[in-house]
Amino acid sequence: MRLLVLVVLSVALMVVDARFTLFKPVRSQMSLVLMQSYWITDLPQRLWQGVASQFGSRTELVAENEKLKSENLLLQGRMQKLASLTEQNVRLRELLNSSALVNEKVEVAELIGMDPNPFTHRIIINKGERDGVVLGQPVLDARGLMGQVVELMPYTSRVLLLTDSTHSIPVQVNRNGLRAIASGTGNPERLELRHVADTADIKEGDLLVSSGLGQRFPAGYPVATVKEVIHDSGQPFAIVRAVPTAALNRSRYLLLVFSDTRTAEERANDAAQAQESLDAQGGGPIIPATVPRPAIVPAAVAAPAAPAAPTAATTPAKPAATAPAKPPAAQPAAAKPAAKPPVSAPATTRGRE
């Protein structure tokens, strides 16, 4: 009888927890206690890693050190080029009056647990609400996007992975910009692209990156690589399968991306201020350089009227000097009317003299 009462009570608590949010504060506080259990269960692996690192051979360490030095030199060379490209990108975005961020703020987190349910792909990280983590925050590893934060606790958070059957992300083909929706399949090593036209330009080996259209994930991060494209003449959509670029089952250290949290009004104000400062610094000299060109044409057209005034004067040498100089400049605008007055005017004055 007692067992039946406990079973009924457990089922009732699970239903209430699933339907309502009454136990959310209790679950948040219980995470403080469970965090200690996570740390204790992870302690043997930490100890093993410490012992293995202490007893590593000297030759392996020297070889690894040399390899890391060479990789460091290569990365420093790439970083020098990347710095110039980043600055150029910033200048171009300012010219386009864009408020998008080039470099997002990131914070390192560590995986401390996994959801035991085989039908959901969720992990637990050691950063929570008190570390500045927010709901929906993107999470990635060294290879690409992994998922987003779906539940917050004071010192820990739950992350829903890309391969979960309830998760979708807008992507685009890096080769040609084709947009699509990548959805999870429940398989940790496979994603599917939904509603891709059978005639779409997508092929095996294409890299899929985040498009940023969902306003959740930042644009430009690797998501998956197309593994298989199946075309069926009787179906309007092709079957496209992809492999996530992130090591979802192996990554231990992750990155939390802090994107731009400004509102649309704040972004517009910042963009307007950036445009005003740009106009004040470099916009002034550009506008006068383009304005005088239409003003030169009226000056050249009005030039033939200048010789008419010197005809009444007593010095005929000045019209003869100024008349041949100005009509050639005005000749493309009015060829015949500009050429006749200078010739006839000097002829009549000389005849009278």
PLY file of the C-alpha trace (Angstrom):
ply
format ascii 1.0
element vertex 353
property float x
property float y
property float z
element edge 352
property int vertex1
property int vertex2
end_header
0.00 0.00 0.00
2.81 2.39 0.89
4.56 1.63 -2.39
1.40 2.39 -4.35
1.00 5.74 -2.60
4.60 6.68 -3.41
4.17 5.69 -7.06
1.00 7.75 -7.39
2.68 10.71 -5.67
5.71 10.45 -7.99
3.51 10.37 -11.09
1.54 13.34 -9.84
4.71 15.33 -9.20
6.05 14.52 -12.67
2.79 15.62 -14.31
2.69 18.86 -12.33
6.35 19.57 -13.11
5.78 18.95 -16.83
2.58 21.01 -17.09
3.28 23.88 -14.75
6.25 25.87 -13.41
5.51 25.48 -9.71
8.59 23.37 -9.03
11.02 25.41 -11.09
12.42 27.29 -8.01
12.74 23.99 -6.16
14.58 22.40 -9.09
16.83 25.44 -9.30
17.79 25.15 -5.65
18.26 21.39 -5.91
20.82 22.00 -8.64
23.09 23.48 -5.97
23.10 20.13 -4.20
23.37 18.11 -7.41
26.33 20.17 -8.54
28.37 18.62 -5.72
27.42 15.15 -6.96
28.52 16.11 -10.48
31.85 17.22 -9.08
32.27 13.99 -7.08
31.41 11.73 -10.03
33.84 13.65 -12.22
36.64 13.44 -9.64
38.06 10.04 -10.77
38.51 11.28 -14.32
40.20 14.44 -13.09
42.56 12.40 -10.95
43.36 10.07 -13.83
44.11 12.96 -16.13
46.39 14.49 -13.50
48.31 11.26 -12.96
48.63 10.65 -16.72
49.95 14.15 -17.31
52.51 13.76 -14.50
53.91 10.48 -15.85
54.06 11.51 -19.51
57.39 10.77 -21.17
59.82 13.60 -21.78
60.16 12.82 -25.48
56.42 13.09 -26.04
56.35 16.40 -24.22
59.28 17.76 -26.27
57.68 16.63 -29.54
54.35 18.11 -28.55
56.07 21.35 -27.54
57.78 21.63 -30.94
54.52 20.93 -32.72
52.71 23.55 -30.70
55.42 26.11 -31.43
55.13 25.56 -35.18
51.34 25.74 -35.03
51.62 28.90 -32.96
53.79 30.54 -35.62
51.33 29.61 -38.35
48.38 30.90 -36.34
50.18 34.16 -35.58
50.80 34.67 -39.29
47.12 34.06 -40.02
46.10 36.37 -37.20
48.10 39.21 -38.71
46.14 38.89 -41.93
42.90 38.38 -40.05
43.44 41.60 -38.09
43.66 43.65 -41.29
40.62 41.91 -42.74
38.68 42.56 -39.54
39.50 46.26 -39.60
38.52 46.43 -43.25
35.24 44.70 -42.44
34.56 47.20 -39.67
35.14 50.13 -42.03
32.88 48.62 -44.68
30.12 48.00 -42.14
30.38 51.60 -40.98
30.07 52.77 -44.57
27.00 50.57 -45.02
25.49 51.99 -41.82
25.36 48.51 -40.32
25.24 47.81 -36.60
26.16 44.11 -36.75
28.94 42.94 -34.48
32.17 41.59 -35.95
33.65 40.08 -32.81
31.30 38.55 -30.25
32.19 38.22 -26.60
32.69 34.60 -25.53
33.25 32.76 -22.26
34.67 29.29 -21.70
32.42 26.69 -20.06
32.97 23.05 -19.16
30.66 20.09 -19.67
29.83 18.46 -16.35
26.88 16.19 -17.15
24.60 14.69 -19.80
20.89 13.92 -19.89
20.43 10.15 -19.46
17.29 10.16 -21.61
18.31 8.60 -24.98
15.54 10.44 -26.83
16.77 13.93 -25.88
20.18 15.42 -26.58
20.95 17.74 -23.68
24.09 18.48 -21.70
24.87 20.39 -18.51
27.60 23.03 -18.30
29.17 24.69 -15.27
27.98 28.23 -16.09
24.65 29.54 -14.92
22.53 32.58 -14.34
25.02 34.15 -11.92
27.68 33.98 -14.64
25.56 36.07 -17.01
24.16 33.20 -19.07
20.74 33.85 -20.64
18.10 31.64 -22.22
18.69 30.95 -25.88
22.40 31.76 -25.70
24.43 30.02 -28.45
27.00 27.41 -27.46
29.84 26.22 -29.71
33.09 24.31 -29.53
36.33 24.61 -31.48
34.72 23.21 -34.66
31.27 24.78 -34.86
27.89 25.37 -33.25
26.63 22.85 -30.72
23.28 24.19 -29.50
21.62 26.74 -27.25
20.82 27.21 -23.56
17.26 26.10 -22.73
17.27 26.04 -18.92
19.00 28.24 -16.38
20.09 27.47 -12.85
22.21 29.60 -10.51
25.53 27.90 -11.29
24.71 25.48 -14.12
22.73 25.46 -17.38
21.17 22.93 -19.70
22.07 23.07 -23.38
19.90 21.62 -26.14
22.10 20.19 -28.89
21.54 20.72 -32.62
20.81 17.04 -33.20
17.83 16.91 -30.85
14.66 15.99 -32.70
12.93 19.18 -31.47
15.67 21.58 -32.60
16.02 23.47 -35.89
18.42 26.16 -37.07
18.40 28.37 -40.21
21.52 27.76 -42.30
22.91 28.66 -45.69
25.32 26.97 -48.08
28.67 28.70 -47.79
29.42 28.16 -51.49
26.41 29.96 -52.99
24.32 31.35 -50.11
21.38 28.95 -50.55
19.16 29.15 -47.44
17.59 26.16 -45.70
16.48 24.82 -42.31
18.63 22.16 -40.60
16.68 19.99 -38.17
17.81 17.42 -35.67
17.08 13.75 -36.23
17.82 12.26 -32.81
21.06 10.85 -34.22
24.11 12.63 -32.72
25.92 12.42 -36.07
23.26 13.53 -38.52
21.16 16.54 -39.44
18.54 16.87 -42.17
17.67 19.84 -44.35
13.94 20.36 -44.63
12.06 21.45 -47.76
15.03 21.79 -50.11
13.88 21.99 -53.72
14.89 19.06 -55.90
16.56 21.48 -58.33
18.48 23.39 -55.63
22.22 23.89 -56.14
23.51 21.81 -53.24
25.94 18.92 -53.40
27.98 16.61 -51.22
30.78 18.34 -49.32
29.11 21.76 -49.09
29.68 23.58 -45.81
26.55 24.81 -44.02
26.95 27.92 -41.86
24.48 29.74 -39.64
22.57 32.44 -41.54
21.55 34.50 -38.50
17.96 34.81 -39.77
16.46 33.26 -36.66
17.84 36.09 -34.47
19.21 33.44 -32.11
22.50 32.18 -33.54
25.14 34.58 -34.88
25.79 34.41 -38.61
28.82 32.76 -40.17
29.54 29.89 -37.74
29.97 26.35 -39.17
27.02 24.06 -38.52
27.38 20.93 -40.66
28.82 19.43 -43.84
26.55 17.93 -46.47
27.09 14.18 -46.61
24.35 12.92 -48.92
21.90 14.43 -51.42
19.14 12.17 -52.77
17.09 13.36 -55.75
13.75 11.74 -56.52
12.01 12.79 -59.72
8.61 12.04 -58.21
9.11 14.26 -55.15
9.25 18.08 -55.04
11.94 18.13 -52.35
15.34 16.48 -52.17
16.58 14.48 -49.19
19.68 16.18 -47.80
21.63 14.70 -44.90
24.51 16.49 -43.17
27.08 15.75 -40.46
27.56 18.33 -37.67
30.98 19.98 -37.68
31.04 20.19 -33.86
32.17 17.18 -31.86
28.89 16.77 -29.99
29.90 13.53 -28.28
33.52 14.42 -27.55
33.88 18.12 -26.76
34.41 18.91 -23.10
35.22 22.61 -23.17
32.69 24.89 -24.84
32.23 28.57 -25.64
29.23 30.68 -24.67
28.64 33.44 -27.23
27.33 36.76 -25.92
25.66 38.40 -28.92
24.40 41.95 -29.23
21.54 42.44 -26.77
20.59 45.96 -27.84
17.06 46.73 -28.95
16.22 47.79 -32.49
15.83 51.43 -31.38
19.24 51.42 -29.66
20.85 49.91 -32.75
19.27 52.58 -34.96
20.50 55.37 -32.66
24.02 53.93 -32.57
24.02 53.56 -36.34
22.88 57.17 -36.77
25.61 58.43 -34.45
28.20 56.38 -36.33
26.98 57.83 -39.63
27.15 61.40 -38.26
30.71 60.89 -37.04
31.61 59.38 -40.41
30.14 62.35 -42.27
31.99 64.76 -39.97
35.34 63.04 -40.56
35.35 61.89 -44.16
32.02 62.87 -45.66
32.79 66.59 -46.10
35.49 66.45 -48.80
33.55 63.94 -50.90
30.41 66.02 -51.46
32.09 69.23 -52.75
34.07 67.15 -55.23
30.88 65.98 -56.91
28.84 69.18 -56.71
30.99 71.55 -58.84
30.70 69.37 -61.95
27.15 70.41 -62.87
28.07 74.03 -62.00
30.86 74.11 -64.64
28.47 73.50 -67.51
26.44 76.72 -67.05
29.69 78.68 -66.79
30.90 77.25 -70.10
27.59 77.82 -71.86
27.41 81.41 -70.70
30.92 82.09 -71.97
29.88 83.04 -75.55
27.88 85.96 -74.16
31.08 87.51 -72.78
32.46 88.68 -76.14
29.28 90.73 -76.79
30.20 93.18 -74.04
33.67 94.03 -75.36
32.25 94.98 -78.81
31.11 98.31 -77.44
34.48 98.92 -75.82
37.37 100.73 -77.51
39.86 97.88 -77.13
39.15 95.12 -79.70
42.24 93.11 -78.67
40.62 91.71 -75.50
37.62 90.06 -77.24
39.95 88.46 -79.75
42.03 86.96 -76.93
39.14 85.75 -74.82
36.87 84.54 -77.61
39.10 81.74 -78.98
39.92 80.50 -75.44
36.37 79.92 -74.16
34.41 78.60 -77.16
36.50 75.39 -77.46
35.50 74.48 -73.88
31.82 75.06 -74.69
31.98 73.43 -78.10
30.71 69.96 -76.95
27.54 71.48 -75.43
26.58 73.79 -78.36
28.78 73.48 -81.41
27.27 75.80 -83.99
25.81 78.63 -81.86
29.02 78.99 -79.86
31.33 79.09 -82.89
29.56 81.75 -85.00
29.40 84.80 -82.64
33.17 84.99 -82.00
33.94 84.96 -85.76
31.37 87.57 -86.80
32.11 89.98 -83.97
35.78 90.55 -84.75
35.00 90.83 -88.51
32.52 93.71 -88.08
34.76 95.64 -85.68
37.74 95.48 -87.98
35.63 96.58 -90.98
34.43 99.67 -89.15
37.89 100.60 -88.05
0 1
1 2
2 3
3 4
4 5
5 6
6 7
7 8
8 9
9 10
10 11
11 12
12 13
13 14
14 15
15 16
16 17
17 18
18 19
19 20
20 21
21 22
22 23
23 24
24 25
25 26
26 27
27 28
28 29
29 30
30 31
31 32
32 33
33 34
34 35
35 36
36 37
37 38
38 39
39 40
40 41
41 42
42 43
43 44
44 45
45 46
46 47
47 48
48 49
49 50
50 51
51 52
52 53
53 54
54 55
55 56
56 57
57 58
58 59
59 60
60 61
61 62
62 63
63 64
64 65
65 66
66 67
67 68
68 69
69 70
70 71
71 72
72 73
73 74
74 75
75 76
76 77
77 78
78 79
79 80
80 81
81 82
82 83
83 84
84 85
85 86
86 87
87 88
88 89
89 90
90 91
91 92
92 93
93 94
94 95
95 96
96 97
97 98
98 99
99 100
100 101
101 102
102 103
103 104
104 105
105 106
106 107
107 108
108 109
109 110
110 111
111 112
112 113
113 114
114 115
115 116
116 117
117 118
118 119
119 120
120 121
121 122
122 123
123 124
124 125
125 126
126 127
127 128
128 129
129 130
130 131
131 132
132 133
133 134
134 135
135 136
136 137
137 138
138 139
139 140
140 141
141 142
142 143
143 144
144 145
145 146
146 147
147 148
148 149
149 150
150 151
151 152
152 153
153 154
154 155
155 156
156 157
157 158
158 159
159 160
160 161
161 162
162 163
163 164
164 165
165 166
166 167
167 168
168 169
169 170
170 171
171 172
172 173
173 174
174 175
175 176
176 177
177 178
178 179
179 180
180 181
181 182
182 183
183 184
184 185
185 186
186 187
187 188
188 189
189 190
190 191
191 192
192 193
193 194
194 195
195 196
196 197
197 198
198 199
199 200
200 201
201 202
202 203
203 204
204 205
205 206
206 207
207 208
208 209
209 210
210 211
211 212
212 213
213 214
214 215
215 216
216 217
217 218
218 219
219 220
220 221
221 222
222 223
223 224
224 225
225 226
226 227
227 228
228 229
229 230
230 231
231 232
232 233
233 234
234 235
235 236
236 237
237 238
238 239
239 240
240 241
241 242
242 243
243 244
244 245
245 246
246 247
247 248
248 249
249 250
250 251
251 252
252 253
253 254
254 255
255 256
256 257
257 258
258 259
259 260
260 261
261 262
262 263
263 264
264 265
265 266
266 267
267 268
268 269
269 270
270 271
271 272
272 273
273 274
274 275
275 276
276 277
277 278
278 279
279 280
280 281
281 282
282 283
283 284
284 285
285 286
286 287
287 288
288 289
289 290
290 291
291 292
292 293
293 294
294 295
295 296
296 297
297 298
298 299
299 300
300 301
301 302
302 303
303 304
304 305
305 306
306 307
307 308
308 309
309 310
310 311
311 312
312 313
313 314
314 315
315 316
316 317
317 318
318 319
319 320
320 321
321 322
322 323
323 324
324 325
325 326
326 327
327 328
328 329
329 330
330 331
331 332
332 333
333 334
334 335
335 336
336 337
337 338
338 339
339 340
340 341
341 342
342 343
343 344
344 345
345 346
346 347
347 348
348 349
349 350
350 351
351 352
